[in-house]
Amino acid sequence: MATLAQHNPVTPKHWSEGVPSDDELAHIPGEGGWPIVGNTFKQLADPHGFTKRMVETYGKVYKTHAFGGWNIALIGAEANEMVLFNRDKIFSSEQGWGPVLDQLFPRGLMLMDFDHHRIDRRALSIAFKPEPMRHYSGALNRGIAKDVANWEGAMEFYPAIKKLTLDLAADSFIGIPWGPEADKINVAFVDMVQASVAPVRKPLPFTKMKRGVDGRKYLVDYFTAETHKRREQGGGQDMFSQFATATREDGSLLPVDEVVDHMNFLMMAAHDTITSSATSLIYHLAKNPDWQEKVREEIIAVTGGPDGSGNPRSLDYDDLGKLELTEMAFKEALRMVPPVPSMPRRALKSFEYEGYHIPAGAHVGINIYWTHHSEEYWDDPYTFDPMRFTPDKIKARHKYAWVPFGGGAHMCLGLHFAYMQVKVLLVQLLQRYRIEVPEGYNPDWQEWPIPQPKDGLRVRFEKL
């Protein structure tokens, strides 16, 4: 485990400042890769294969030169626990994610550390209390039922669920009806997300980064005006209104610009991760019709099945916890395809781990996908088996062997919203359709930064 070697805070003005020298990292095994680009293209081409080879070659602590500098990988459930629980406040999330997200999603909750993170997280948590969650549940039931009623036949699932998730976010998160205004907001979010991983990091004309920066400007202007308006009107049940009127421990309102940044970040995080997770779940249920039927039977038992007109009944908020098999299937889909395959951090202090001295300033990261597929923690890890998530098996397994929502102080604030949205989706889909994919179908996935099938996931919804 880690031990604190010395106190040496790292507070650089730029992400490249204060990084350890090559000599300070010379004792850590690994590879520098090609001149200038290092291992960047190798990692992008096959991130999971690259990690597997590096672990087999160098062990669970190794370095690789990519994305402009040295990164130290800390692999396995024990490393996940050390980094995510962050008992000694060694690791900075802000300085880990900052180089990727800071131009487009500054001051998002994930880009905060320690007391600032704790204070704002507590203020924002009001949006996930039972009363607002009950409101979101009604909006999700209505919105999903309206859209999926037209999904019969063959389709590409990923773009369909991506659009639906954005529309649902406009309704549940912002409280505006589907239509032209919501469409403009959705386009701005899509541009920002694409720009966050664009190879050109300056907003030059005609680049993804320029579209992303323009999208951010549009949303900052929109959310700033709306924050003032909702404070004057006294708020509402949608998530944005909850944020706009949230107060800190001393009773003060969050500054308007911080409300805007939190809203931008949480919309992005919720939309892209839920889209990826729902796509993985639909694929695995289509590939495993026995499990699809088990989940369908549970849903019908809980909801009572379609009404007299053949329309699926909605999922009552108080019945969410009764869908146990459904939740187990979702957890297994999150294990198979974690929506955030790896997480970066930066060491604020030097520390020791597995016999290696890691100096302050080092960029480090954990690999969630590797842990989710390691035979150390999972039998037959590439097989879809929701029974891994029975209470006795969860208790017997390392607590940090399954971390799709992160862990510790930075555990995903919206994880219960994600469970609710996916359960409502399955309630509406599986009471209407049988989900099928072609025999032998195995789509190629873009694995990073957030997984998605390259062909959009070709599925067929056969009416029951």
C-alpha positions as CSV (number, residue, x, y, z in Angstrom):
1,M,0.0,0.0,0.0
2,A,1.0,3.7,-0.3
3,T,2.9,5.5,2.4
4,L,3.6,9.2,2.5
5,A,7.3,9.8,1.9
6,Q,7.4,13.5,2.2
7,H,5.1,16.6,2.1
8,N,5.7,18.3,-1.2
9,P,2.6,20.1,-2.5
10,V,2.4,20.6,-6.3
11,T,0.5,23.8,-7.3
12,P,1.6,24.5,-10.9
13,K,0.1,27.3,-13.0
14,H,0.2,25.0,-16.0
15,W,-0.3,21.3,-16.2
16,S,3.3,20.8,-17.6
17,E,4.9,22.6,-14.7
18,G,6.4,20.7,-11.7
19,V,6.6,17.3,-13.5
20,P,9.4,15.0,-12.4
21,S,12.4,14.7,-14.6
22,D,13.3,11.6,-16.6
23,D,16.0,10.8,-14.0
24,E,13.4,10.9,-11.2
25,L,11.3,8.3,-13.0
26,A,14.2,6.2,-14.3
27,H,13.6,3.4,-11.7
28,I,10.0,2.8,-12.8
29,P,9.8,0.2,-15.7
30,G,8.1,1.1,-18.9
31,E,8.4,2.4,-22.4
32,G,8.9,5.8,-24.0
33,G,7.7,4.8,-27.5
34,W,8.4,6.7,-30.7
35,P,10.1,10.1,-30.8
36,I,7.9,13.1,-30.0
37,V,4.5,11.2,-30.0
38,G,5.6,8.5,-27.6
39,N,3.0,5.8,-27.2
40,T,0.0,8.1,-27.9
41,F,-1.1,6.4,-31.1
42,K,-0.5,2.9,-29.8
43,Q,-2.7,3.6,-26.8
44,L,-5.4,5.2,-28.9
45,A,-5.4,2.4,-31.5
46,D,-5.9,-0.4,-28.9
47,P,-6.0,0.9,-25.3
48,H,-7.0,-2.3,-23.6
49,G,-4.5,-4.4,-25.6
50,F,-1.8,-1.9,-24.8
51,T,-2.5,-2.1,-21.1
52,K,-2.6,-5.9,-21.1
53,R,0.8,-6.1,-22.8
54,M,2.3,-3.5,-20.4
55,V,1.1,-5.3,-17.3
56,E,2.3,-8.7,-18.6
57,T,5.7,-7.1,-19.5
58,Y,6.4,-4.7,-16.6
59,G,3.9,-5.5,-13.8
60,K,1.2,-3.5,-12.2
61,V,3.3,-0.3,-11.9
62,Y,4.7,1.0,-15.1
63,K,5.3,4.2,-17.0
64,T,4.5,5.2,-20.5
65,H,5.2,8.4,-22.5
66,A,2.0,9.6,-24.2
67,F,-0.1,12.7,-24.7
68,G,3.0,14.9,-24.1
69,G,4.5,13.4,-21.0
70,W,5.2,10.5,-18.7
71,N,2.2,8.8,-17.1
72,I,2.5,6.2,-14.4
73,A,-0.1,3.4,-14.4
74,L,-1.2,1.9,-11.1
75,I,-3.1,-1.2,-11.9
76,G,-5.6,-3.4,-9.9
77,A,-8.2,-3.2,-7.2
78,E,-5.7,-2.2,-4.6
79,A,-4.5,0.7,-6.7
80,N,-8.1,1.7,-7.3
81,E,-8.7,1.9,-3.6
82,M,-5.5,3.8,-2.9
83,V,-6.2,6.4,-5.6
84,L,-10.0,6.8,-5.3
85,F,-10.3,6.6,-1.5
86,N,-7.3,9.0,-1.3
87,R,-6.9,8.7,2.4
88,D,-3.8,10.9,2.7
89,K,-5.0,13.4,0.1
90,I,-2.1,12.5,-2.2
91,F,-4.0,12.7,-5.5
92,S,-5.5,15.7,-7.3
93,S,-8.5,15.0,-9.5
94,E,-8.4,18.6,-10.8
95,Q,-4.8,18.4,-12.0
96,G,-5.4,14.9,-13.4
97,W,-8.5,15.8,-15.5
98,G,-7.5,19.4,-16.1
99,P,-5.3,18.9,-19.3
100,V,-8.3,17.2,-21.0
101,L,-11.3,19.1,-19.8
102,D,-10.3,22.5,-18.5
103,Q,-10.8,24.5,-21.7
104,L,-14.4,23.3,-22.0
105,F,-15.6,22.2,-18.6
106,P,-13.6,24.2,-16.1
107,R,-14.6,23.9,-12.4
108,G,-16.9,21.0,-12.9
109,L,-17.4,18.9,-9.8
110,M,-14.9,16.3,-11.0
111,L,-12.3,19.0,-11.4
112,M,-12.4,20.0,-7.8
113,D,-10.4,18.8,-4.8
114,F,-10.8,18.4,-1.1
115,D,-12.7,21.2,0.8
116,H,-13.9,23.0,-2.3
117,H,-15.2,19.8,-3.8
118,R,-16.8,18.7,-0.5
119,I,-18.7,22.1,0.0
120,D,-20.0,22.3,-3.6
121,R,-20.9,18.6,-3.7
122,R,-23.0,19.0,-0.6
123,A,-24.7,22.0,-2.1
124,L,-25.4,20.2,-5.4
125,S,-26.6,17.0,-3.7
126,I,-30.0,18.7,-3.1
127,A,-30.8,18.0,-6.8
128,F,-30.7,14.3,-6.1
129,K,-32.9,14.2,-3.0
130,P,-36.1,12.1,-3.1
131,E,-38.5,14.9,-4.1
132,P,-36.6,16.1,-7.2
133,M,-35.8,12.5,-8.1
134,R,-39.5,11.7,-8.0
135,H,-40.0,14.6,-10.4
136,Y,-37.3,13.3,-12.7
137,S,-38.8,9.9,-12.6
138,G,-42.1,11.2,-14.0
139,A,-40.3,13.2,-16.8
140,L,-38.2,10.1,-17.7
141,N,-41.3,7.8,-17.9
142,R,-43.1,10.3,-20.2
143,G,-40.2,11.1,-22.4
144,I,-38.9,7.6,-22.9
145,A,-42.4,6.1,-23.5
146,K,-43.1,8.8,-26.2
147,D,-39.9,8.1,-28.1
148,V,-39.4,4.4,-27.9
149,A,-43.0,3.8,-29.1
150,N,-41.7,4.4,-32.6
151,W,-38.6,2.2,-32.4
152,E,-40.1,-1.0,-34.0
153,G,-37.9,-2.6,-36.6
154,A,-34.2,-2.3,-37.5
155,M,-32.2,0.7,-36.3
156,E,-28.8,1.9,-35.0
157,F,-29.3,2.1,-31.3
158,Y,-26.4,4.4,-30.2
159,P,-27.4,7.5,-32.1
160,A,-31.1,7.0,-31.2
161,I,-30.3,6.7,-27.4
162,K,-27.9,9.6,-27.6
163,K,-30.6,11.9,-29.0
164,L,-33.1,10.6,-26.5
165,T,-30.7,11.1,-23.6
166,L,-30.0,14.7,-24.6
167,D,-33.8,15.4,-25.0
168,L,-34.4,13.9,-21.6
169,A,-31.6,16.0,-20.1
170,A,-33.3,19.1,-21.6
171,D,-36.5,18.1,-19.9
172,S,-35.3,16.7,-16.5
173,F,-32.2,18.7,-16.1
174,I,-33.1,22.1,-17.5
175,G,-36.9,22.0,-17.5
176,I,-37.5,23.1,-21.0
177,P,-39.7,21.3,-23.6
178,W,-38.3,19.4,-26.5
179,G,-38.0,21.7,-29.5
180,P,-35.7,24.2,-31.2
181,E,-34.3,25.7,-28.0
182,A,-33.4,22.2,-26.7
183,D,-31.9,21.3,-30.1
184,K,-29.5,24.3,-30.0
185,I,-28.4,23.3,-26.5
186,N,-27.9,19.7,-27.6
187,V,-25.7,20.7,-30.5
188,A,-23.6,22.8,-28.2
189,F,-23.1,19.9,-25.8
190,V,-22.2,17.5,-28.6
191,D,-19.6,20.0,-30.0
192,M,-18.1,20.5,-26.5
193,V,-17.8,16.7,-25.8
194,Q,-16.1,16.1,-29.2
195,A,-13.7,19.0,-28.7
196,S,-12.6,17.6,-25.2
197,V,-10.7,14.8,-27.0
198,A,-9.7,16.6,-30.2
199,P,-6.0,16.3,-31.2
200,V,-5.8,20.0,-32.0
201,R,-6.0,21.7,-28.5
202,K,-6.3,25.3,-29.8
203,P,-9.5,26.9,-31.1
204,L,-8.3,27.4,-34.6
205,P,-10.8,28.1,-37.4
206,F,-12.8,25.0,-38.6
207,T,-11.4,22.7,-35.8
208,K,-13.4,20.7,-33.3
209,M,-11.9,22.8,-30.5
210,K,-13.2,26.0,-32.1
211,R,-16.7,24.5,-32.3
212,G,-16.4,23.3,-28.8
213,V,-15.3,26.7,-27.5
214,D,-18.2,28.3,-29.4
215,G,-20.6,25.8,-27.9
216,R,-19.3,26.6,-24.4
217,K,-19.8,30.3,-25.0
218,Y,-23.4,29.8,-26.1
219,L,-24.2,27.6,-23.0
220,V,-22.4,30.0,-20.6
221,D,-24.6,32.9,-21.9
222,Y,-27.8,30.8,-21.8
223,F,-27.2,29.3,-18.3
224,T,-26.1,32.7,-16.9
225,A,-29.3,34.4,-17.9
226,E,-31.4,31.4,-16.8
227,T,-29.7,31.3,-13.4
228,H,-30.7,34.9,-12.7
229,K,-34.2,34.2,-14.0
230,R,-34.8,31.1,-11.8
231,R,-33.5,32.8,-8.7
232,E,-36.0,35.6,-9.3
233,Q,-38.8,33.1,-9.9
234,G,-38.0,30.9,-6.9
235,G,-36.7,27.8,-8.7
236,G,-38.4,24.6,-9.7
237,Q,-38.2,20.8,-9.6
238,D,-35.8,20.4,-12.6
239,M,-32.1,19.9,-11.8
240,F,-30.9,23.3,-13.1
241,S,-33.4,25.1,-10.9
242,Q,-32.2,23.1,-7.9
243,F,-28.6,24.1,-8.7
244,A,-29.5,27.8,-9.2
245,T,-31.0,28.0,-5.8
246,A,-28.6,25.7,-3.9
247,T,-26.8,27.1,-0.9
248,R,-23.5,26.4,0.8
249,E,-23.1,25.5,4.5
250,D,-23.1,29.2,5.5
251,G,-26.4,29.8,3.7
252,S,-24.9,31.7,0.7
253,L,-26.0,30.9,-2.8
254,L,-23.4,29.4,-5.2
255,P,-21.8,32.1,-7.4
256,V,-23.6,32.3,-10.8
257,D,-20.5,31.4,-12.8
258,E,-20.0,28.3,-10.7
259,V,-23.7,27.2,-11.1
260,V,-23.1,27.6,-14.9
261,D,-19.9,25.5,-14.8
262,H,-21.5,22.8,-12.7
263,M,-24.5,22.6,-15.0
264,N,-22.3,22.3,-18.1
265,F,-20.2,19.6,-16.6
266,L,-23.0,17.5,-15.1
267,M,-25.0,17.6,-18.4
268,M,-21.9,16.3,-20.3
269,A,-21.1,13.7,-17.7
270,A,-24.6,12.3,-17.4
271,H,-25.4,12.4,-21.1
272,D,-22.3,10.7,-22.5
273,T,-21.9,8.0,-19.8
274,I,-25.5,7.0,-19.7
275,T,-25.6,6.8,-23.5
276,S,-22.6,4.5,-23.4
277,S,-23.9,2.4,-20.5
278,A,-27.4,1.9,-22.0
279,T,-25.9,0.9,-25.3
280,S,-23.7,-1.7,-23.7
281,L,-26.7,-3.1,-21.7
282,I,-29.0,-3.3,-24.8
283,Y,-26.2,-5.1,-26.7
284,H,-25.6,-7.7,-24.0
285,L,-29.3,-8.4,-23.4
286,A,-29.7,-8.9,-27.2
287,K,-26.8,-11.3,-27.2
288,N,-28.1,-13.1,-24.1
289,P,-31.9,-13.7,-24.8
290,D,-32.2,-15.8,-21.6
291,W,-31.2,-12.9,-19.5
292,Q,-33.4,-10.5,-21.6
293,E,-36.4,-12.8,-20.7
294,K,-35.5,-12.9,-17.0
295,V,-35.4,-9.1,-16.9
296,R,-38.7,-8.8,-18.9
297,E,-40.4,-11.2,-16.5
298,E,-39.2,-9.2,-13.5
299,I,-40.4,-5.9,-15.0
300,I,-43.9,-7.4,-15.8
301,A,-44.1,-8.7,-12.2
302,V,-43.2,-5.3,-10.7
303,T,-45.3,-3.1,-13.1
304,G,-48.2,-5.4,-13.7
305,G,-47.4,-5.6,-17.4
306,P,-49.1,-3.6,-20.3
307,D,-52.5,-2.1,-19.6
308,G,-55.8,-3.0,-21.2
309,S,-54.8,-1.1,-24.4
310,G,-51.5,-2.9,-24.7
311,N,-49.5,0.1,-23.5
312,P,-46.6,-0.5,-21.1
313,R,-47.2,0.7,-17.6
314,S,-44.8,3.2,-16.2
315,L,-42.3,2.4,-13.5
316,D,-43.3,3.9,-10.1
317,Y,-40.5,5.7,-8.3
318,D,-41.2,3.6,-5.2
319,D,-40.7,0.4,-7.2
320,L,-37.2,1.2,-8.4
321,G,-35.6,-1.0,-5.8
322,K,-37.7,-4.0,-6.7
323,L,-36.0,-4.5,-10.0
324,E,-33.1,-6.5,-8.6
325,L,-32.3,-8.6,-11.6
326,T,-32.5,-5.6,-13.9
327,E,-30.0,-3.8,-11.7
328,M,-27.7,-6.8,-11.7
329,A,-27.8,-6.9,-15.5
330,F,-27.0,-3.2,-15.6
331,K,-24.1,-3.7,-13.2
332,E,-22.7,-6.5,-15.3
333,A,-23.0,-4.3,-18.5
334,L,-21.0,-1.6,-16.6
335,R,-18.4,-4.2,-15.7
336,M,-18.1,-5.4,-19.3
337,V,-17.9,-1.9,-20.8
338,P,-17.2,0.7,-18.1
339,P,-18.2,4.1,-19.4
340,V,-15.0,5.7,-18.1
341,P,-12.3,3.0,-18.8
342,S,-9.5,4.9,-17.0
343,M,-9.1,7.8,-14.6
344,P,-6.2,10.2,-14.4
345,R,-4.9,11.9,-11.2
346,R,-1.8,13.9,-10.3
347,A,0.4,13.3,-7.2
348,L,0.5,16.3,-5.0
349,K,3.0,14.5,-2.6
350,S,5.5,11.8,-3.2
351,F,4.5,8.3,-2.1
352,E,5.6,4.7,-2.1
353,Y,3.6,2.0,-3.8
354,E,4.5,-1.7,-4.4
355,G,8.2,-0.9,-3.7
356,Y,8.3,2.1,-6.1
357,H,8.9,5.7,-5.1
358,I,6.5,7.9,-7.0
359,P,7.6,11.6,-6.9
360,A,5.4,14.6,-6.4
361,G,4.1,16.1,-9.6
362,A,3.8,12.7,-11.4
363,H,0.8,12.1,-13.6
364,V,-0.7,8.8,-12.5
365,G,-3.8,6.8,-13.5
366,I,-5.8,3.7,-12.7
367,N,-7.3,1.4,-15.3
368,I,-10.9,0.4,-14.6
369,Y,-11.3,-1.7,-17.7
370,W,-8.3,-3.9,-16.8
371,T,-9.6,-4.5,-13.2
372,H,-13.1,-5.3,-14.5
373,H,-11.6,-8.0,-16.8
374,S,-8.9,-9.4,-14.5
375,E,-9.1,-13.1,-13.6
376,E,-7.8,-12.1,-10.2
377,Y,-11.2,-10.8,-9.3
378,W,-13.6,-12.4,-11.8
379,D,-14.2,-15.9,-13.1
380,D,-14.5,-16.1,-16.9
381,P,-14.4,-12.3,-17.1
382,Y,-15.3,-11.9,-20.7
383,T,-18.7,-13.7,-20.2
384,F,-21.8,-11.7,-19.5
385,D,-23.1,-13.1,-16.1
386,P,-25.2,-10.8,-13.9
387,M,-25.2,-13.4,-11.1
388,R,-21.8,-11.9,-10.2
389,F,-23.7,-9.2,-8.4
390,T,-25.6,-11.3,-5.9
391,P,-25.1,-9.9,-2.3
392,D,-22.8,-12.8,-1.3
393,K,-20.6,-12.5,-4.3
394,I,-20.3,-8.7,-3.8
395,K,-19.3,-9.2,-0.2
396,A,-16.6,-11.8,-1.1
397,R,-15.0,-9.6,-3.7
398,H,-12.5,-6.7,-3.3
399,K,-14.6,-3.5,-2.8
400,Y,-12.7,-1.7,-5.5
401,A,-12.7,-4.5,-8.1
402,W,-15.9,-2.9,-9.6
403,V,-15.7,0.9,-9.9
404,P,-17.6,2.2,-12.9
405,F,-18.8,5.2,-10.9
406,G,-15.4,5.9,-9.3
407,G,-15.2,5.8,-5.5
408,G,-14.3,7.8,-2.4
409,A,-15.2,11.5,-2.2
410,H,-15.5,11.7,-6.0
411,M,-18.1,8.8,-6.3
412,C,-20.4,9.8,-9.2
413,L,-23.0,12.2,-7.7
414,G,-25.7,11.1,-10.3
415,L,-25.3,7.3,-10.0
416,H,-28.8,6.9,-8.7
417,F,-30.2,9.0,-11.5
418,A,-28.3,6.7,-14.0
419,Y,-29.8,3.6,-12.4
420,M,-33.3,5.2,-12.6
421,Q,-33.0,6.3,-16.2
422,V,-31.8,2.8,-17.4
423,K,-34.5,1.0,-15.4
424,V,-37.2,3.2,-16.9
425,L,-35.7,2.6,-20.4
426,L,-35.9,-1.1,-20.0
427,V,-39.4,-1.0,-18.5
428,Q,-40.6,0.8,-21.6
429,L,-38.6,-1.3,-24.1
430,L,-39.0,-4.8,-22.8
431,Q,-42.8,-4.6,-22.4
432,R,-43.0,-3.6,-26.0
433,Y,-40.2,-5.4,-27.9
434,R,-37.9,-8.4,-28.1
435,I,-34.4,-7.0,-28.8
436,E,-32.4,-8.9,-31.4
437,V,-29.0,-8.7,-33.1
438,P,-27.8,-10.6,-36.2
439,E,-26.3,-14.1,-35.5
440,G,-22.6,-13.8,-34.7
441,Y,-22.8,-10.0,-34.5
442,N,-19.9,-8.5,-32.5
443,P,-19.5,-4.8,-33.2
444,D,-16.1,-3.1,-33.0
445,W,-16.0,-0.5,-30.2
446,Q,-14.3,2.8,-30.0
447,E,-12.8,2.2,-26.6
448,W,-11.7,5.6,-25.5
449,P,-12.5,8.2,-24.0
450,I,-16.1,7.0,-23.6
451,P,-16.9,3.7,-25.3
452,Q,-19.3,3.5,-28.3
453,P,-19.9,1.0,-31.1
454,K,-18.3,2.2,-34.3
455,D,-21.3,1.0,-36.4
456,G,-23.9,2.6,-34.1
457,L,-25.0,-0.9,-32.8
458,R,-27.3,-2.5,-35.3
459,V,-30.3,-3.9,-33.4
460,R,-33.9,-5.0,-34.2
461,F,-36.9,-4.3,-32.0
462,E,-39.5,-7.0,-32.7
463,K,-43.0,-6.1,-31.3
464,L,-44.2,-8.6,-28.7
